[in-house]
Amino acid sequence: MERLMFSAAARDDSPARRMHLFASRLIGPLRFLNPAALAKASAVNLRHRGAAVIRGKGSSRSCG
């Protein structure tokens, strides 16, 4: 779960703010890892993964 949250924080502002609040000890672990936050982090990471797959398909074609 920690890895999920760190990778989402690197890709989107909302998880990054949550990570900042947790690292600053302004929120506790239960609020940091609540189901809504984990769902948001999963969605961010899946969206990023999907974009990488689409980009990867286009760049693998040879131009010659």
N, C-alpha and C positions, 0 to 999 in steps of 0.2 A: 504494500500500500504506500509505503514511503517513496518508493521509486516512481510509482504512478503519479503521486502528487508533485514530486520534483520535476518530472518531465513535463507535466502539464503547466507548471509554473514558468517553465522556460518558453512556453509557446503561447500563453494567453495571459491577459492582465488580471482576470478575476482570480484564478488560482495563485497567481503571483502575489496578489494582495493578501490572500489567505495565508500563504507561506510566510509573508512578512509579519503578519499579526502573530502567527504561531512562534516564529523565531524570536520575535520581540517579547514573547511571553505575555501578550495581551489577550490571547485566547488559549484555552487548554486543549489537550489532545482529543477530548470527546467532541468539542466544537470543530476542531480542525479536520477530523476524520468522520464527520457526520455523513449519512447516506447521500444527501444532496450534493455535498462537495465531492464525494467519490464519483458520483454519476457525472458531474460536470467535468471532472478530470478525465474520466474515461472517454467522454464525448470529444474533448479537446484532442486527446491522443489518437483516437480513431480517425478523426477528421484529418489530422496531420499525416497519419499513416496512409490514408486514402490518397491524399495529395501527392505523397512521395511515390506511390505506386503509379499514378497517372503520369507524373513527370518522368519516372524511370522508364516507362514504355516508350515514350517519345524519344528519349535520348539514346536508346539502344539501337536505333535504326542506323544503318550505314548510309552515307551520302555519296556513294560512288559506285 
